[in-house]
Amino acid sequence: MKPHCSVNNKLTKLLDLISIYYKLITMGTLRKVTLADGAGGRGTERLVKEVFLRYFGEGDPLLDSALLTVKEGSLAFTTDSFVVKPLFFPGGDIGSLSVSGTINDLAVVGAEPLFLSAGFVIEEGMEVELLERIAESMGRTAKESGVHIVAGDTKVVERGSCDGLFINTSGIGRIYRGFREDYSRIKPGDIVYINGPIGDHEAALLAVRGNLSFSNQVSSDCTPLWSLVRHLLDSGADIHFMRDPTRGGVATVLNEIADAAGVMITLDEKMLPIRDEVLGACEIFGFDPLYLANEGKIIFIVEREDRTIFEESLSSLPEGEGFAMIGEVGEGRGVYLRTRLGGMRRLLMLEGMQLPRIC
């Protein structure tokens, strides 16, 4: 009888464990994304309703296209894909990054962000709890900027095919106060500004991947900047051009601007706002901070006569507290750095890459 009782006891315990595991799965605690969740059936419906609509939905019916109403005026449209590794990093995650990046791409052309779409390529086996955290982050970031996520798509690929999660976001915005983004407005004598420290985003990812520890942790500057841009446009300062220095960093973006506008831009090394921790990481890995990606910074090219009102407006918001005048526009071609020793160094566009998968 003892062996028989032992078998029964073990069977009972096994059934109890199966029951507990089933309850955890049905409660969502251990649920993972499966290929069926991307097949368009009940699994897809459940994933969309339980994860995405929970944080994005505002009661609109699920149609094949979002029906949008906008006031008269010109519109801007942008799209971007995000493949950052790791998905979570100091100061942000792939969700807040995807929303902030698209909002900022609209903001720098003077467009008030209105609507976003979000497309997800999810790797089979991803924990739903992680997906929820990302969706919550996206929804919160969008709401803070008054933006609505109105359309989306979900695809699930086999395990090992996409390294967790890829996100594509597209955005529509309305041009604000008739702002005109045009390289021809850039002219010699203009002042070049940036609204805060350079290189924080890529340095934060570098620290995470390299298991680096600093006396002060470097966090990504990932943040939406429409409120800052709107405030500056309302100030009356004549802003000739704006651009966010993401991949390729400040040096690459300024090269693109100088080439398109047919001007020379000279930076002053003494004026560049770079944290000591970022400089330290660059020294360890042999990187140049001027080529590091930023996700919460904008380069502004401003009429020299309006520098006072621009600086007062820029410094009045948290997103502009660490601003700096970093250079000026002159006659000629190319981008140059005036070094601390007084010499001049040519800054070229980034060749290759410093760190892959940064956004």
BATIVO-929414 format. One record per residue (C-alpha): residue number from 1; residue in one letter; x, y, z. Coordinates in steps of 0.1 Angstrom, whole numbers, plus 5000, padded with zeros to 4 digits. Each point is the difference from the previous one (the first is absolute). Layout:
<sites>
+-----+---+------+------+------+
:   k : r :    x :    y :    z :
+-----+---+------+------+------+
: NUM : A :    X :    Y :    Z :
...
+-----+---+------+------+------+
</sites>
This chain:
<sites>
+-----+---+------+------+------+
:   k : r :    x :    y :    z :
+-----+---+------+------+------+
:   1 : M : 5000 : 5000 : 5000 :
:   2 : K : 5028 : 5025 : 5008 :
:   3 : P : 5014 : 5001 : 4964 :
:   4 : H : 4964 : 5004 : 4987 :
:   5 : C : 4993 : 5029 : 5025 :
:   6 : S : 5033 : 5016 : 4991 :
:   7 : V : 4991 : 5000 : 4963 :
:   8 : N : 4966 : 5015 : 5008 :
:   9 : N : 5015 : 5027 : 5021 :
:  10 : K : 5025 : 5009 : 4973 :
:  11 : L : 4972 : 5000 : 4974 :
:  12 : T : 4979 : 5023 : 5022 :
:  13 : K : 5029 : 5024 : 5005 :
:  14 : L : 5006 : 5001 : 4962 :
:  15 : L : 4964 : 5007 : 4993 :
:  16 : D : 5000 : 5028 : 5026 :
:  17 : L : 5031 : 5015 : 4984 :
:  18 : I : 4984 : 4998 : 4966 :
:  19 : S : 4969 : 5017 : 5014 :
:  20 : I : 5020 : 5028 : 5015 :
:  21 : Y : 5021 : 5005 : 4969 :
:  22 : Y : 4968 : 5002 : 4979 :
:  23 : K : 4985 : 5026 : 5023 :
:  24 : L : 5031 : 5021 : 4998 :
:  25 : I : 4999 : 4998 : 4962 :
:  26 : T : 4963 : 5009 : 4998 :
:  27 : M : 5006 : 5029 : 5024 :
:  28 : G : 5027 : 5013 : 4977 :
:  29 : T : 5029 : 4996 : 5025 :
:  30 : L : 5020 : 4976 : 4979 :
:  31 : R : 4984 : 5005 : 4966 :
:  32 : K : 5024 : 5003 : 4971 :
:  33 : V : 4995 : 5011 : 4964 :
:  34 : T : 4994 : 4971 : 4976 :
:  35 : L : 4999 : 4998 : 4963 :
:  36 : A : 4962 : 4997 : 5003 :
:  37 : D : 4999 : 5035 : 5014 :
:  38 : G : 5011 : 5013 : 4966 :
:  39 : A : 4978 : 4978 : 4979 :
:  40 : G : 4970 : 5024 : 4999 :
:  41 : G : 4976 : 4978 : 5021 :
:  42 : R : 4990 : 4999 : 5036 :
:  43 : G : 5035 : 5002 : 5012 :
:  44 : T : 5006 : 5033 : 4981 :
:  45 : E : 4967 : 5014 : 5012 :
:  46 : R : 5009 : 4992 : 5036 :
:  47 : L : 5035 : 5015 : 4997 :
:  48 : V : 4987 : 5032 : 4984 :
:  49 : K : 4972 : 5005 : 5026 :
:  50 : E : 5018 : 4989 : 5031 :
:  51 : V : 5033 : 5018 : 4993 :
:  52 : F : 4999 : 5027 : 4974 :
:  53 : L : 4964 : 5014 : 5002 :
:  54 : R : 5004 : 5000 : 5038 :
:  55 : Y : 5026 : 5027 : 4997 :
:  56 : F : 4993 : 5016 : 4966 :
:  57 : G : 4963 : 4995 : 4994 :
:  58 : E : 4975 : 5028 : 5006 :
:  59 : G : 4968 : 4983 : 4991 :
:  60 : D : 5003 : 5002 : 4962 :
:  61 : P : 4988 : 4970 : 4980 :
:  62 : L : 5027 : 4977 : 4985 :
:  63 : L : 4999 : 5009 : 4963 :
:  64 : D : 5026 : 4993 : 4973 :
:  65 : S : 5010 : 5037 : 5001 :
:  66 : A : 4997 : 5028 : 5025 :
:  67 : L : 4976 : 5028 : 4991 :
:  68 : L : 5016 : 5033 : 5009 :
:  69 : T : 4987 : 5035 : 5002 :
:  70 : V : 5024 : 5030 : 4998 :
:  71 : K : 4996 : 5037 : 4997 :
:  72 : E : 5011 : 5019 : 4969 :
:  73 : G : 5037 : 5003 : 4994 :
:  74 : S : 5030 : 4981 : 4987 :
:  75 : L : 5008 : 4966 : 5013 :
:  76 : A : 5033 : 4982 : 5006 :
:  77 : F : 5004 : 4962 : 4999 :
:  78 : T : 5029 : 4978 : 5012 :
:  79 : T : 5008 : 4964 : 5007 :
:  80 : D : 5028 : 4982 : 5019 :
:  81 : S : 5010 : 4965 : 5011 :
:  82 : F : 5016 : 4992 : 5034 :
:  83 : V : 5022 : 4970 : 5006 :
:  84 : V : 5018 : 5011 : 5032 :
:  85 : K : 5020 : 4975 : 5021 :
:  86 : P : 4993 : 4995 : 5029 :
:  87 : L : 4962 : 5007 : 5000 :
:  88 : F : 5003 : 5017 : 5034 :
:  89 : F : 5028 : 5023 : 5008 :
:  90 : P : 5007 : 5028 : 5026 :
:  91 : G : 4977 : 5028 : 4993 :
:  92 : G : 4976 : 4982 : 4976 :
:  93 : D : 4990 : 4970 : 4980 :
:  94 : I : 4991 : 4992 : 4964 :
:  95 : G : 4965 : 5012 : 5006 :
:  96 : S : 5007 : 5035 : 5012 :
:  97 : L : 5028 : 5002 : 4975 :
:  98 : S : 4977 : 4992 : 4970 :
:  99 : V : 4974 : 5025 : 5010 :
: 100 : S : 5025 : 5027 : 5010 :
: 101 : G : 5020 : 4996 : 4968 :
: 102 : T : 4970 : 5004 : 4978 :
: 103 : I : 4987 : 5029 : 5019 :
: 104 : N : 5034 : 5017 : 4998 :
: 105 : D : 5002 : 4994 : 4962 :
: 106 : L : 4968 : 5019 : 4996 :
: 107 : A : 5009 : 5027 : 5025 :
: 108 : V : 5033 : 5010 : 4983 :
: 109 : V : 4981 : 5008 : 4968 :
: 110 : G : 4977 : 5022 : 5020 :
: 111 : A : 4971 : 4976 : 5001 :
: 112 : E : 4977 : 4994 : 5029 :
: 113 : P : 4998 : 4962 : 5004 :
: 114 : L : 4964 : 4988 : 4998 :
: 115 : F : 4998 : 4963 : 4992 :
: 116 : L : 5023 : 4970 : 5001 :
: 117 : S : 4998 : 4965 : 4987 :
: 118 : A : 5019 : 4971 : 5015 :
: 119 : G : 5011 : 4968 : 4983 :
: 120 : F : 5015 : 4971 : 5021 :
: 121 : V : 5021 : 4971 : 4988 :
: 122 : I : 5001 : 4977 : 5031 :
: 123 : E : 5022 : 4970 : 5005 :
: 124 : E : 4982 : 4968 : 5010 :
: 125 : G : 5006 : 4993 : 5037 :
: 126 : M : 5001 : 5037 : 5011 :
: 127 : E : 4984 : 5004 : 5034 :
: 128 : V : 4967 : 5018 : 4998 :
: 129 : E : 5008 : 5019 : 5032 :
: 130 : L : 5030 : 5016 : 4983 :
: 131 : L : 4979 : 5009 : 4970 :
: 132 : E : 4975 : 5016 : 5024 :
: 133 : R : 5027 : 5021 : 5016 :
: 134 : I : 5011 : 5012 : 4966 :
: 135 : A : 4964 : 5008 : 4989 :
: 136 : E : 4994 : 5018 : 5033 :
: 137 : S : 5031 : 5021 : 4994 :
: 138 : M : 4989 : 5008 : 4965 :
: 139 : G : 4965 : 5010 : 5011 :
: 140 : R : 5013 : 5022 : 5028 :
: 141 : T : 5026 : 5018 : 4978 :
: 142 : A : 4974 : 5007 : 4973 :
: 143 : K : 4975 : 5013 : 5025 :
: 144 : E : 5025 : 5023 : 5016 :
: 145 : S : 5005 : 5017 : 4966 :
: 146 : G : 4963 : 5000 : 4991 :
: 147 : V : 5005 : 4975 : 4972 :
: 148 : H : 4976 : 4972 : 4992 :
: 149 : I : 5011 : 4965 : 4989 :
: 150 : V : 4972 : 4992 : 4976 :
: 151 : A : 5011 : 4971 : 4978 :
: 152 : G : 5023 : 4970 : 5002 :
: 153 : D : 5010 : 4966 : 4989 :
: 154 : T : 5014 : 4969 : 5017 :
: 155 : K : 5021 : 4972 : 4984 :
: 156 : V : 5016 : 4971 : 5019 :
: 157 : V : 5031 : 4983 : 4986 :
: 158 : E : 5018 : 4968 : 5009 :
: 159 : R : 5023 : 4999 : 5030 :
: 160 : G : 5034 : 5014 : 4992 :
: 161 : S : 4988 : 5021 : 4970 :
: 162 : C : 4998 : 5035 : 5015 :
: 163 : D : 5018 : 5002 : 5033 :
: 164 : G : 4969 : 5006 : 5021 :
: 165 : L : 4981 : 5029 : 4985 :
: 166 : F : 5002 : 5025 : 4971 :
: 167 : I : 4976 : 5030 : 4999 :
: 168 : N : 4991 : 5023 : 4971 :
: 169 : T : 4983 : 5033 : 5007 :
: 170 : S : 4986 : 5025 : 4975 :
: 171 : G : 4987 : 5034 : 5009 :
: 172 : I : 4979 : 5028 : 4986 :
: 173 : G : 5003 : 5036 : 5012 :
: 174 : R : 4986 : 5034 : 4991 :
: 175 : I : 5025 : 5028 : 4992 :
: 176 : Y : 4999 : 5025 : 5028 :
: 177 : R : 4998 : 5037 : 4995 :
: 178 : G : 5010 : 4997 : 4964 :
: 179 : F : 5036 : 4990 : 5009 :
: 180 : R : 5020 : 4993 : 4968 :
: 181 : E : 5029 : 4975 : 5002 :
: 182 : D : 5023 : 5010 : 4972 :
: 183 : Y : 5038 : 4996 : 4996 :
: 184 : S : 5000 : 5033 : 4981 :
: 185 : R : 4992 : 5019 : 5031 :
: 186 : I : 5034 : 4991 : 5016 :
: 187 : K : 5025 : 5028 : 4994 :
: 188 : P : 5034 : 5012 : 5013 :
: 189 : G : 4998 : 5016 : 5034 :
: 190 : D : 4973 : 4976 : 5013 :
: 191 : I : 5006 : 4984 : 5034 :
: 192 : V : 5000 : 4963 : 5007 :
: 193 : Y : 4985 : 4987 : 5033 :
: 194 : I : 4992 : 4967 : 5016 :
: 195 : N : 4976 : 4996 : 5029 :
: 196 : G : 5021 : 4978 : 5022 :
: 197 : P : 5029 : 4976 : 5005 :
: 198 : I : 5012 : 4980 : 4970 :
: 199 : G : 5002 : 4962 : 4996 :
: 200 : D : 4980 : 4989 : 5031 :
: 201 : H : 4979 : 4974 : 4981 :
: 202 : E : 5027 : 4981 : 4983 :
: 203 : A : 5023 : 5002 : 5030 :
: 204 : A : 4972 : 4985 : 5022 :
: 205 : L : 4996 : 4971 : 4976 :
: 206 : L : 5038 : 4996 : 4998 :
: 207 : A : 5002 : 4998 : 5038 :
: 208 : V : 4973 : 4974 : 5002 :
: 209 : R : 5015 : 4978 : 4973 :
: 210 : G : 5035 : 5004 : 5014 :
: 211 : N : 4990 : 4995 : 5037 :
: 212 : L : 5016 : 5034 : 5008 :
: 213 : S : 4993 : 5017 : 5033 :
: 214 : F : 5005 : 5037 : 5005 :
: 215 : S : 5000 : 5022 : 5031 :
: 216 : N : 4969 : 5015 : 4985 :
: 217 : Q : 4979 : 4978 : 4978 :
: 218 : V : 4995 : 5011 : 4964 :
: 219 : S : 4964 : 4999 : 4990 :
: 220 : S : 4985 : 5004 : 4965 :
: 221 : D : 4986 : 5034 : 4992 :
: 222 : C : 4971 : 4983 : 4983 :
: 223 : T : 4970 : 5024 : 5002 :
: 224 : P : 4974 : 5017 : 4978 :
: 225 : L : 5009 : 5036 : 4992 :
: 226 : W : 4969 : 5015 : 4984 :
: 227 : S : 4991 : 5021 : 5031 :
: 228 : L : 5035 : 5016 : 4998 :
: 229 : V : 4998 : 5007 : 4963 :
: 230 : R : 4965 : 5015 : 5003 :
: 231 : H : 5012 : 5023 : 5028 :
: 232 : L : 5029 : 5012 : 4979 :
: 233 : L : 4978 : 5006 : 4969 :
: 234 : D : 4976 : 5020 : 5022 :
: 235 : S : 5030 : 5021 : 5014 :
: 236 : G : 5003 : 5018 : 4967 :
: 237 : A : 5037 : 4992 : 4995 :
: 238 : D : 5009 : 4994 : 4964 :
: 239 : I : 5010 : 4964 : 4998 :
: 240 : H : 5014 : 4993 : 4966 :
: 241 : F : 5004 : 4962 : 5003 :
: 242 : M : 4996 : 4971 : 5025 :
: 243 : R : 5013 : 4964 : 4999 :
: 244 : D : 5002 : 4972 : 5025 :
: 245 : P : 5035 : 4984 : 5001 :
: 246 : T : 4992 : 4964 : 5004 :
: 247 : R : 5020 : 4974 : 4981 :
: 248 : G : 5033 : 5014 : 4989 :
: 249 : G : 4999 : 5026 : 5027 :
: 250 : V : 5006 : 5038 : 5000 :
: 251 : A : 5029 : 4999 : 4975 :
: 252 : T : 4981 : 4979 : 4974 :
: 253 : V : 4968 : 5021 : 5002 :
: 254 : L : 5020 : 5033 : 4997 :
: 255 : N : 5018 : 4986 : 4969 :
: 256 : E : 4967 : 4993 : 4984 :
: 257 : I : 4987 : 5035 : 5008 :
: 258 : A : 5032 : 5017 : 4988 :
: 259 : D : 5001 : 4981 : 4968 :
: 260 : A : 4963 : 5006 : 4992 :
: 261 : A : 5002 : 5037 : 5009 :
: 262 : G : 5034 : 5007 : 4984 :
: 263 : V : 5015 : 5015 : 5031 :
: 264 : M : 5028 : 4993 : 5025 :
: 265 : I : 4992 : 4992 : 5036 :
: 266 : T : 5026 : 5005 : 5027 :
: 267 : L : 4997 : 4984 : 5035 :
: 268 : D : 5018 : 5012 : 5031 :
: 269 : E : 5014 : 4970 : 5020 :
: 270 : K : 4999 : 5021 : 5032 :
: 271 : M : 4963 : 5006 : 4996 :
: 272 : L : 4989 : 4964 : 4994 :
: 273 : P : 4979 : 4986 : 5029 :
: 274 : I : 5012 : 4965 : 5006 :
: 275 : R : 4998 : 4981 : 5033 :
: 276 : D : 5032 : 4987 : 5015 :
: 277 : E : 4985 : 4965 : 5001 :
: 278 : V : 4994 : 5001 : 4963 :
: 279 : L : 5035 : 5012 : 4993 :
: 280 : G : 5013 : 4972 : 5022 :
: 281 : A : 4980 : 4974 : 4981 :
: 282 : C : 5013 : 5014 : 4967 :
: 283 : E : 5036 : 4998 : 5012 :
: 284 : I : 4996 : 4964 : 5010 :
: 285 : F : 4985 : 4989 : 4967 :
: 286 : G : 5017 : 5025 : 4977 :
: 287 : F : 4968 : 5018 : 4990 :
: 288 : D : 4995 : 5036 : 4991 :
: 289 : P : 4971 : 5016 : 5020 :
: 290 : L : 4991 : 5022 : 4970 :
: 291 : Y : 4989 : 4968 : 4982 :
: 292 : L : 4980 : 4985 : 5028 :
: 293 : A : 4962 : 4998 : 4995 :
: 294 : N : 4976 : 5022 : 5020 :
: 295 : E : 4963 : 4995 : 5005 :
: 296 : G : 4990 : 5031 : 5019 :
: 297 : K : 5020 : 5027 : 4983 :
: 298 : I : 4994 : 5025 : 4972 :
: 299 : I : 5025 : 5021 : 4981 :
: 300 : F : 4986 : 5035 : 4994 :
: 301 : I : 5013 : 5025 : 4975 :
: 302 : V : 4989 : 5034 : 5011 :
: 303 : E : 5001 : 5036 : 4987 :
: 304 : R : 5028 : 5017 : 5018 :
: 305 : E : 4979 : 5031 : 5009 :
: 306 : D : 4975 : 4977 : 5018 :
: 307 : R : 5025 : 4982 : 5022 :
: 308 : T : 4990 : 5017 : 5032 :
: 309 : I : 4963 : 4992 : 4998 :
: 310 : F : 5008 : 4965 : 4987 :
: 311 : E : 5023 : 4992 : 5029 :
: 312 : E : 4975 : 5014 : 5026 :
: 313 : S : 4973 : 4978 : 4985 :
: 314 : L : 5021 : 4969 : 4997 :
: 315 : S : 5013 : 5002 : 5036 :
: 316 : S : 4965 : 5004 : 5015 :
: 317 : L : 4990 : 4964 : 4994 :
: 318 : P : 5015 : 4968 : 5015 :
: 319 : E : 5009 : 4986 : 4965 :
: 320 : G : 5022 : 5031 : 4994 :
: 321 : E : 5017 : 5005 : 5034 :
: 322 : G : 5033 : 4987 : 4988 :
: 323 : F : 5000 : 5018 : 4966 :
: 324 : A : 5032 : 5014 : 4984 :
: 325 : M : 5010 : 5022 : 4971 :
: 326 : I : 5024 : 4976 : 4983 :
: 327 : G : 5009 : 5018 : 4968 :
: 328 : E : 4992 : 5022 : 4971 :
: 329 : V : 4993 : 5001 : 4963 :
: 330 : G : 5026 : 5016 : 4976 :
: 331 : E : 5010 : 5003 : 4964 :
: 332 : G : 5015 : 4969 : 4985 :
: 333 : R : 4992 : 4963 : 5001 :
: 334 : G : 5002 : 4971 : 5025 :
: 335 : V : 5001 : 4997 : 5038 :
: 336 : Y : 5030 : 5008 : 5022 :
: 337 : L : 5008 : 4998 : 5036 :
: 338 : R : 5020 : 5028 : 5017 :
: 339 : T : 5020 : 4980 : 5026 :
: 340 : R : 5009 : 5011 : 5035 :
: 341 : L : 5035 : 5007 : 4988 :
: 342 : G : 4988 : 5023 : 4973 :
: 343 : G : 5005 : 4978 : 4970 :
: 344 : M : 4974 : 4990 : 4975 :
: 345 : R : 4989 : 4964 : 4993 :
: 346 : R : 4978 : 4989 : 4971 :
: 347 : L : 4970 : 4979 : 5011 :
: 348 : L : 4988 : 4976 : 4974 :
: 349 : M : 4968 : 4979 : 4999 :
: 350 : L : 5001 : 4967 : 5019 :
: 351 : E : 5015 : 4972 : 4981 :
: 352 : G : 4987 : 4965 : 5009 :
: 353 : M : 4986 : 4999 : 5035 :
: 354 : Q : 5012 : 5004 : 5036 :
: 355 : L : 4973 : 4979 : 5017 :
: 356 : P : 4973 : 4980 : 4981 :
: 357 : R : 4963 : 4997 : 5011 :
: 358 : I : 4998 : 5033 : 5018 :
: 359 : C : 4965 : 5010 : 4990 :
+-----+---+------+------+------+
</sites>
